[in-house]
Amino acid sequence: MACSKFQYVKHFEQPHDLLKNTFIVVRIDGKGFSKFTNAHGFEKPNDDRGIELMNCAALSLMKAFTEIIIGYGQSDEYSFVLKKSATTYSRREDKILSTMVSHFTSAYIFNWCKFFPDQELEYPPTFDARIILYPTIENLMDYLSWRQADCHVNNLYNTTFWLLVHNNSDEDKTSQEKQAQAHEDLKGTFSKDKHEIMHKFGVNYNNEKDIYRRGSILVRQWNATQLNKQAKKEKKRKSKEEEKKEETKEEKQDITTKKKPEIIQDKEKSVIIVHEDLVDKMEFYERHDLFEKLK
């Protein structure tokens, strides 16, 4: 930056560094997406094109920011979890927040035509974002459980709501009037009531796609270096006692000829998408080795 007498104005900037040793969660939400989805003919209650476009934008963001370990998306929102030791932009809140939400938005618009080839954008979508810091892995797990539970509650309601709307045969009512009637019919209902309503229309909610009921979970995979490190660590742990027992003078003399740990090649995608249950599910985190990856 060029030096001049005006440079003093830079001192008015107030950088905010995020607290160290905490999990950074960036949650991105669509702004006014009910209006946006109506204007662009989204299918209700779930539009596979819209869901896959959100996943595409999320995948693009995770490829650009490699310290994001988990992404969780449902409806018009996505949460991204950075590992506890993340140093992205030196943990500057303004840089992380502005860059990630702008990248996600641009990726959504850039890839629009791939998923909606017959529908032009009538106007650009807008996303807002916030950052939340969680001090413990338990807090983080509860946050992700909360978002997936929210996905289930919302999808259960929306699936029942749109069944009522689509099956309302009153030709004298407009679409808006049918929706108002459905809202009225669902007032005060519980989960059991919604399941009964769906059953009347021959719908078993448990047979709905997992991607609708659970949302999408993006999980970063180990790269080649990390895989090798984990393999060596595991091998050392398992064979430490055996090596002590089997070690002889000959092996000590020939120590330099010992076989080196096998190098594991990274044949996995850098990020995978799953639609699993993670609410209070310790095994989900263990299966994907997330306790280690999130450090």
HUDAZI-V104125 format. One record per residue. N is the residue number from 1. RES is the residue in one small letter. PHI is phi as a letter, one per 20 degrees, with the letter a starting at -180 (* if undefined). D_LAST is the distance of its C-alpha to the last C-alpha in Angstrom with 1 decimal. Layout:
# HUDAZI-V104125
((N	RES	PHI	D_LAST) (N	RES	PHI	D_LAST))
This chain:
# HUDAZI-V104125
((1	m	*	36.0) (2	a	f	39.7) (3	c	e	40.9) (4	s	b	43.5) (5	k	f	44.9) (6	f	e	42.9) (7	q	f	39.5) (8	y	f	39.4) (9	v	f	38.4) (10	k	f	34.9) (11	h	f	34.4) (12	f	f	34.7) (13	e	f	31.3) (14	q	c	28.7) (15	p	f	25.2) (16	h	c	22.5) (17	d	e	19.1) (18	l	f	16.4) (19	l	g	15.1) (20	k	f	12.2) (21	n	m	9.1) (22	t	c	9.7) (23	f	e	9.0) (24	i	e	11.8) (25	v	d	14.1) (26	v	d	17.1) (27	r	d	19.9) (28	i	d	22.9) (29	d	c	26.3) (30	g	f	29.6) (31	k	d	32.4) (32	g	m	35.7) (33	f	f	34.7) (34	s	f	37.4) (35	k	f	40.0) (36	f	f	38.2) (37	t	f	38.0) (38	n	f	41.7) (39	a	f	42.8) (40	h	d	41.3) (41	g	m	42.5) (42	f	f	39.2) (43	e	f	40.0) (44	k	d	39.5) (45	p	e	37.6) (46	n	c	35.2) (47	d	d	35.6) (48	d	g	33.9) (49	r	f	34.4) (50	g	f	32.7) (51	i	f	29.7) (52	e	f	29.3) (53	l	f	29.7) (54	m	f	26.9) (55	n	f	24.7) (56	c	f	26.0) (57	a	f	25.1) (58	a	f	21.6) (59	l	f	21.2) (60	s	f	22.7) (61	l	f	20.2) (62	m	f	17.1) (63	k	f	18.9) (64	a	f	19.5) (65	f	d	16.0) (66	t	f	13.7) (67	e	e	10.5) (68	i	f	11.5) (69	i	e	9.9) (70	i	c	12.5) (71	g	c	16.0) (72	y	c	18.4) (73	g	c	22.1) (74	q	b	25.3) (75	s	l	28.7) (76	d	d	28.4) (77	e	c	24.9) (78	y	b	21.4) (79	s	d	18.0) (80	f	c	15.1) (81	v	d	11.5) (82	l	e	9.4) (83	k	f	5.7) (84	k	f	5.2) (85	s	e	6.1) (86	a	g	8.7) (87	t	c	12.1) (88	t	g	14.3) (89	y	l	17.8) (90	s	l	16.6) (91	r	m	15.4) (92	r	f	19.1) (93	e	f	19.7) (94	d	f	23.0) (95	k	f	21.9) (96	i	f	18.9) (97	l	f	21.1) (98	s	f	24.3) (99	t	f	23.1) (100	m	f	21.1) (101	v	f	23.9) (102	s	f	26.5) (103	h	f	24.9) (104	f	f	24.7) (105	t	f	28.3) (106	s	f	29.7) (107	a	f	28.1) (108	y	f	29.6) (109	i	f	33.0) (110	f	f	32.9) (111	n	e	32.4) (112	w	g	34.8) (113	c	f	37.7) (114	k	f	35.9) (115	f	d	35.6) (116	f	c	38.6) (117	p	f	41.1) (118	d	d	44.1) (119	q	c	42.8) (120	e	f	42.8) (121	l	f	40.6) (122	e	f	43.0) (123	y	a	40.7) (124	p	f	37.2) (125	p	f	34.4) (126	t	c	32.4) (127	f	c	28.9) (128	d	d	27.5) (129	a	b	23.9) (130	r	b	22.0) (131	i	d	18.6) (132	i	c	17.1) (133	l	d	14.4) (134	y	c	12.9) (135	p	f	11.8) (136	t	c	10.7) (137	i	f	9.5) (138	e	f	13.2) (139	n	f	14.3) (140	l	f	12.4) (141	m	f	13.8) (142	d	f	17.2) (143	y	f	17.1) (144	l	f	16.9) (145	s	f	19.4) (146	w	f	21.6) (147	r	f	21.7) (148	q	f	22.6) (149	a	f	25.2) (150	d	f	26.6) (151	c	g	27.0) (152	h	f	28.9) (153	v	f	31.2) (154	n	f	32.0) (155	n	f	32.7) (156	l	f	34.8) (157	y	f	36.9) (158	n	f	37.2) (159	t	f	38.2) (160	t	f	40.9) (161	f	g	42.0) (162	w	f	42.6) (163	l	f	44.4) (164	l	f	46.8) (165	v	f	47.3) (166	h	f	47.9) (167	n	d	50.2) (168	n	e	52.2) (169	s	e	55.6) (170	d	f	57.4) (171	e	f	58.6) (172	d	e	59.9) (173	k	e	56.4) (174	t	f	54.2) (175	s	f	50.6) (176	q	f	49.6) (177	e	f	52.0) (178	k	f	50.5) (179	q	f	47.0) (180	a	f	48.4) (181	q	f	50.0) (182	a	f	46.8) (183	h	g	45.0) (184	e	f	47.9) (185	d	f	47.9) (186	l	e	44.2) (187	k	f	44.5) (188	g	m	43.7) (189	t	e	42.6) (190	f	d	39.8) (191	s	g	37.7) (192	k	g	40.5) (193	d	f	43.1) (194	k	f	41.2) (195	h	f	40.9) (196	e	f	44.6) (197	i	f	45.4) (198	m	f	43.5) (199	h	f	45.3) (200	k	f	48.6) (201	f	e	47.7) (202	g	m	46.7) (203	v	d	42.9) (204	n	d	40.4) (205	y	g	37.2) (206	n	f	35.2) (207	n	e	36.5) (208	e	f	35.0) (209	k	g	32.4) (210	d	g	28.8) (211	i	f	27.8) (212	y	f	30.2) (213	r	e	29.2) (214	r	d	25.4) (215	g	n	24.6) (216	s	d	22.5) (217	i	d	18.8) (218	l	e	17.4) (219	v	c	14.5) (220	r	f	13.2) (221	q	e	14.1) (222	w	f	13.1) (223	n	e	15.4) (224	a	g	17.8) (225	t	f	16.0) (226	q	f	12.8) (227	l	f	15.2) (228	n	f	17.2) (229	k	f	14.5) (230	q	f	13.6) (231	a	f	17.4) (232	k	f	18.2) (233	k	f	15.7) (234	e	f	17.2) (235	k	f	20.7) (236	k	f	20.5) (237	r	f	19.5) (238	k	f	22.3) (239	s	d	25.0) (240	k	g	24.6) (241	e	f	27.4) (242	e	f	29.5) (243	e	f	29.6) (244	k	f	30.8) (245	k	f	33.6) (246	e	e	34.8) (247	e	f	34.7) (248	t	c	38.3) (249	k	f	40.1) (250	e	f	40.6) (251	e	f	36.9) (252	k	f	36.3) (253	q	f	39.0) (254	d	d	37.6) (255	i	g	34.0) (256	t	f	33.8) (257	t	e	34.8) (258	k	f	32.0) (259	k	f	30.3) (260	k	f	27.0) (261	p	g	24.0) (262	e	f	24.6) (263	i	e	23.0) (264	i	e	21.7) (265	q	e	22.5) (266	d	e	20.5) (267	k	d	23.0) (268	e	e	20.7) (269	k	f	20.7) (270	s	f	17.7) (271	v	c	17.5) (272	i	d	19.3) (273	i	d	20.9) (274	v	c	21.4) (275	h	c	23.3) (276	e	d	22.1) (277	d	e	22.3) (278	l	d	19.0) (279	v	f	20.8) (280	d	l	19.8) (281	k	d	19.0) (282	m	f	16.4) (283	e	f	17.5) (284	f	f	16.5) (285	y	f	12.8) (286	e	f	13.6) (287	r	f	15.9) (288	h	e	13.6) (289	d	l	10.8) (290	l	f	8.5) (291	f	f	6.8) (292	e	f	5.7) (293	k	f	5.6) (294	l	e	3.8) (295	k	f	0.0))
